[in-house]
Structure formats: C-alpha cells, structure tokens
Amino acid sequence: MKHNPFYYIFSIKSPVNHTAVASLGDHHDEEHHAEVIDEHIVSDNSSSVIDCGEEESKEPLLDGPFAWDENVQGLVLAAYFYGYIVTQVPGGWVAEKFSAKHVFGFGTLAHAILALLSPLAAKGSYIWLVVVRVLMGLAGGVTLPGMHVLIASWAPPQERSKIASTVYA
C-alpha cells in the first residue's frame, strides 16, 4: 500500500516527502529526486513523520513519495488555473452556439477522467502531472460558462436567481 500513488492522492496524507525535500537543497533534477526518495522510504509499514510546527494541528504531517520542492508544488497547483483561464470565454461562446449540456457534460467527463489519471501522472513525473492538471483546467474551464448558459436557457426568469444561488452554493 505504501508505494501505491492512489493511496497518497486520495487520502489525507501529504503526497510530498518533506524529509526528502529538506535534504535536496538546491538539486532539482529528477534522478536526484528519485535517489533521495529511495533513501527516505522506510522499509516497514510505518511512515516518516514531521511535526507541522502548528499548535492547532493535532495530526503530524506524514511524508509521501514525492520529493517536490516548493517551486514544483506551486507549479503543480497553478497548472490547473493556467488551463482554466484559457477556456472561460471560449467555453461560454461554444455553449451558446452549440449545446450547453453537451459542453458541460464533456467538460465534466474529461475533468473526471483526467482526475483519475493524475496519480499515475504524478508517479511518472511532476511534469506529466502539470500537463494533466493543465488539461484538467481546460476541461473544467468550460463547466462554469456552461452552467451559466444552462441556467439562462432553462430557468424561468423570475426563478433564475434562486436556482443560480442553489447551483453555485
């Protein structure tokens, strides 16, 4: 269970190996990342534990399999929004010109499939995960404009605000 990427992505454990990141220093090549991870993987079923330094946190921060420094973590997190921002306006235009339910459905389906592929991409390389997250953003970016078009076309004018509030809450 320890080396299964789905375990780290779908659990409360941190996918980042903070012990390995601390020992990386200024090294950023992937081969060195793999060597450092191998040095810090515990051979039994226990995990390395790092204290978060926060008094409010009752759970210690558990190390994961990925030795990603803060720059890589920021890139992985931001990659979704790089794709998301690109499809906002085109997504609304396509939803108005064609079928909003198909645009919304395709965006949701593609986003879900890519979300399921993200642990495998992360296991391969953080670059693959960035690519998958940009594609997730492209797919997710059409859903919000698609919902606007669906609400505008299907909801009665006097109930649009109630329906939109319910949908977006």
C-alpha positions as semicolon CSV with decimal commas, in nm:
position;residue;x (nm);y (nm);z (nm)
1;M;0,000;0,000;0,000
2;K;0,293;0,233;0,065
3;H;0,401;0,273;-0,300
4;N;0,052;0,299;-0,449
5;P;0,012;0,658;-0,581
6;F;-0,368;0,647;-0,537
7;Y;-0,318;0,596;-0,164
8;Y;-0,142;0,931;-0,128
9;I;-0,365;1,128;-0,364
10;F;-0,696;1,004;-0,222
11;S;-0,603;1,005;0,146
12;I;-0,525;1,279;0,395
13;K;-0,155;1,202;0,373
14;S;0,065;1,458;0,207
15;P;0,192;1,333;-0,129
16;V;0,513;1,534;-0,075
17;N;0,807;1,376;0,108
18;H;0,911;1,673;0,321
19;T;1,210;1,488;0,466
20;A;1,347;1,425;0,118
21;V;1,273;1,784;0,009
22;A;1,465;1,918;0,308
23;S;1,768;1,709;0,212
24;L;1,751;1,806;-0,157
25;G;1,887;2,155;-0,108
26;D;1,935;2,316;-0,449
27;H;1,924;1,994;-0,654
28;H;1,629;1,993;-0,894
29;D;1,698;1,707;-1,136
30;E;1,457;1,415;-1,131
31;E;1,723;1,146;-1,099
32;H;1,847;1,304;-0,777
33;H;1,485;1,330;-0,655
34;A;1,443;0,955;-0,706
35;E;1,766;0,879;-0,520
36;V;1,666;1,094;-0,224
37;I;1,320;0,938;-0,212
38;D;1,470;0,589;-0,209
39;E;1,695;0,689;0,081
40;H;1,399;0,817;0,283
41;I;1,144;0,541;0,220
42;V;1,101;0,340;0,536
43;S;1,123;-0,032;0,473
44;D;0,842;-0,137;0,708
45;N;0,480;-0,016;0,704
46;S;0,546;0,291;0,918
47;S;0,592;0,638;0,771
48;S;0,828;0,920;0,840
49;V;0,652;1,181;1,048
50;I;0,730;1,551;1,056
51;D;0,587;1,793;1,306
52;C;0,399;2,070;1,125
53;G;0,506;2,333;1,374
54;E;0,144;2,447;1,419
55;E;-0,012;2,408;1,759
56;E;-0,363;2,384;1,616
57;S;-0,277;2,080;1,407
58;K;-0,331;1,762;1,607
59;E;-0,214;1,529;1,331
60;P;0,153;1,514;1,237
61;L;0,241;1,568;0,872
62;L;0,314;1,231;0,712
63;D;0,571;1,205;0,437
64;G;0,462;1,096;0,092
65;P;0,654;0,954;-0,203
66;F;0,724;1,274;-0,399
67;A;1,030;1,491;-0,336
68;W;0,891;1,813;-0,479
69;D;1,026;2,144;-0,355
70;E;0,802;2,449;-0,306
71;N;0,852;2,568;-0,665
72;V;0,735;2,237;-0,809
73;Q;0,442;2,223;-0,567
74;G;0,339;2,575;-0,670
75;L;0,367;2,485;-1,038
76;V;0,153;2,174;-0,990
77;L;-0,112;2,372;-0,803
78;A;-0,111;2,663;-1,050
79;A;-0,117;2,441;-1,360
80;Y;-0,491;2,381;-1,324
81;F;-0,566;2,753;-1,339
82;Y;-0,339;2,808;-1,639
83;G;-0,573;2,583;-1,834
84;Y;-0,888;2,707;-1,660
85;I;-0,841;3,073;-1,753
86;V;-0,792;2,991;-2,122
87;T;-1,133;2,826;-2,170
88;Q;-1,359;3,067;-1,981
89;V;-1,463;3,291;-2,271
90;P;-1,441;3,028;-2,548
91;G;-1,637;2,786;-2,328
92;G;-1,923;3,033;-2,296
93;W;-1,924;3,104;-2,668
94;V;-1,925;2,734;-2,758
95;A;-2,201;2,666;-2,503
96;E;-2,416;2,943;-2,654
97;K;-2,357;2,842;-3,017
98;F;-2,392;2,469;-2,970
99;S;-2,539;2,263;-2,687
100;A;-2,463;2,387;-2,336
101;K;-2,549;2,050;-2,185
102;H;-2,300;1,876;-2,415
103;V;-2,027;2,131;-2,338
104;F;-2,093;2,096;-1,965
105;G;-2,112;1,716;-1,988
106;F;-1,793;1,687;-2,193
107;G;-1,606;1,920;-1,959
108;T;-1,719;1,729;-1,652
109;L;-1,642;1,388;-1,804
110;A;-1,298;1,492;-1,929
111;H;-1,219;1,652;-1,595
112;A;-1,319;1,336;-1,406
113;I;-1,114;1,107;-1,632
114;L;-0,810;1,332;-1,603
115;A;-0,852;1,346;-1,225
116;L;-0,839;0,967;-1,217
117;L;-0,523;0,973;-1,430
118;S;-0,347;1,231;-1,214
119;P;-0,199;0,983;-0,960
120;L;-0,043;0,785;-1,244
121;A;0,094;1,103;-1,397
122;A;0,237;1,208;-1,061
123;K;0,405;0,871;-1,025
124;G;0,568;0,921;-1,367
125;S;0,695;1,275;-1,321
126;Y;0,580;1,608;-1,189
127;I;0,594;1,734;-1,549
128;W;0,332;1,478;-1,650
129;L;0,119;1,587;-1,355
130;V;0,148;1,952;-1,466
131;V;0,034;1,853;-1,817
132;V;-0,261;1,656;-1,678
133;R;-0,358;1,945;-1,449
134;V;-0,344;2,196;-1,736
135;L;-0,574;1,964;-1,934
136;M;-0,800;1,936;-1,628
137;G;-0,817;2,315;-1,618
138;L;-0,904;2,329;-1,988
139;A;-1,185;2,080;-1,930
140;G;-1,302;2,239;-1,606
141;G;-1,296;2,588;-1,755
142;V;-1,593;2,520;-1,980
143;T;-1,818;2,398;-1,698
144;L;-1,886;2,734;-1,532
145;P;-1,984;2,913;-1,855
146;G;-2,183;2,604;-1,950
147;M;-2,378;2,627;-1,624
148;H;-2,449;2,996;-1,688
149;V;-2,592;2,917;-2,030
150;L;-2,794;2,624;-1,893
151;I;-2,947;2,837;-1,618
152;A;-3,018;3,122;-1,858
153;S;-3,194;2,895;-2,106
154;W;-3,377;2,653;-1,877
155;A;-3,473;2,851;-1,567
156;P;-3,777;3,079;-1,566
157;P;-3,668;3,446;-1,541
158;Q;-3,831;3,502;-1,201
159;E;-3,656;3,195;-1,051
160;R;-3,308;3,231;-1,205
161;S;-3,151;3,395;-0,903
162;K;-3,282;3,125;-0,665
163;I;-3,170;2,847;-0,896
164;A;-2,829;3,005;-0,958
165;S;-2,779;3,054;-0,582
166;T;-2,864;2,691;-0,520
167;V;-2,639;2,565;-0,800
168;Y;-2,338;2,773;-0,701
169;A;-2,377;2,712;-0,328
